[in-house]
């Protein structure tokens, strides 16, 4: 009985979810940092020279950017287990939105591999001039960024049901739910603004809601008594 209780403890689930969620942060930051250092948006030749001179670093950033959404899958599964006593349908919506974002983010990685392939010097690419290959590589990198922008819509959307569930839970502070919903709005607004030709960074300010939620999961976890009460209500 003791082992079963430990295995299914909502406190453990919350802290594991928080730990995994926290891992996503450095993975994402590393990828963004490398991209900002190696990519010059309007200079194909310089971008190509940076990438070929730092190919391992570029590949590591791709791996990092692949690991981040994969870890998020684990995060949402733990959060689903934690929050489904509140509203199972909203918990499923949270999972679906996140998985859609993961699929789009992972597919967009193909554009980075395409850029690498174009700069690889393979014999079959010699029908193109160096300038053409460099321009195409930069084009694929821009497509990768736009794929990431689409994925960010879903990184925002999944926070709406998550915020709702946290707000309604009773075992998390309601303010965390509000802040998570605000984080969701930040990502969605930034993404659509990009498609309309504007560059805004509301997400930089609203993302604090996610960070505070992560810290709460890690440090405080959940109110176990209230969680068990909600779990008993749904049988």
Residue, then its C-alpha position, 0 to 999 in steps of 0.5 A: x500500500x505504501x509503495x502504491x501511494x508513493x508511486x501515485x502521489x500527486x506531489x511526486x507527479x507534480x515535481x517530476x513534471x516541474x523538473x522535466x518542464x524546467x529541462x525544456x528551458x535550457x534546451x530552447x535557449x541553447x538552440x535560440x542562441x546558436x541560431x542567433x550566432x550562426x544565422x545572418x538573416x539577409x546575408x546568405x554567404x556569411x550564414x553559410x560560412x558560419x554554419x560550415x565552420x561550426x557544423x557540429x555546434x549547428x547540429x547540436x542545436x538541432x538535437x537540442x531543439x528536437x529534445x525540447x518538444x520530446x521532453x514536453x510530451x512527457x511534461x504534458x502526460x504528467x500534467x494530464x495525470x495531475x489535472x484530469x480530476x479537474x476536467x478530463x475533456x479540458x485535460x485532453x484538449x491540453x494534450x492535443x494542442x501540445x502534441x500538434x505543436x510538437x509535430x509541427x516543430x519536429x517537422x520544421x527541423x527538416x528545413x535545417x537538415x535541408x540547409x545542411x545538405x545544400x552546404x555539404x558540397x555533395x557532387x549532385x549539387x554541383x549543378x548549382x552555383x555556390x551563391x545559389x546553394x547559399x541562397x537556398x540554404x538561407x531560404x530553408x532556414x527562414x522556412x524553419x523559423x516560420x515553421x517554429x512560428x506556427x508551432x508557437x501558436x500551439x505552444x500558446x494554445x495548450x496553455x489556455x486549457x492548462x491555465x483553466x485547469x490550474x485555475x479551477x483545480x483548487x490545489x494550485x493558486x488561482x493566480x498561476x492559472x491566470x498567468x498561464x493563460x496570459x502566457x498563452x495569449x503572448x505566444x499566440x499574439x506574437x505568432x500572428x503578428x509575425x504572419x502579418x509582418x510585425x515583430x512584437x515580443x509580448x511573449x518575453x514578458x508573459x512567459x513569466x507565468x510559465x516559469x512561475x508555474x514550473x517553480x511552483x511545481x518543483x518547490x511546492x508541488x500540489x495540495x495533496x489533500x485537495x487533489x485527493x478530494x477532487x480525485x474522489x469526486x470523479x471516482 
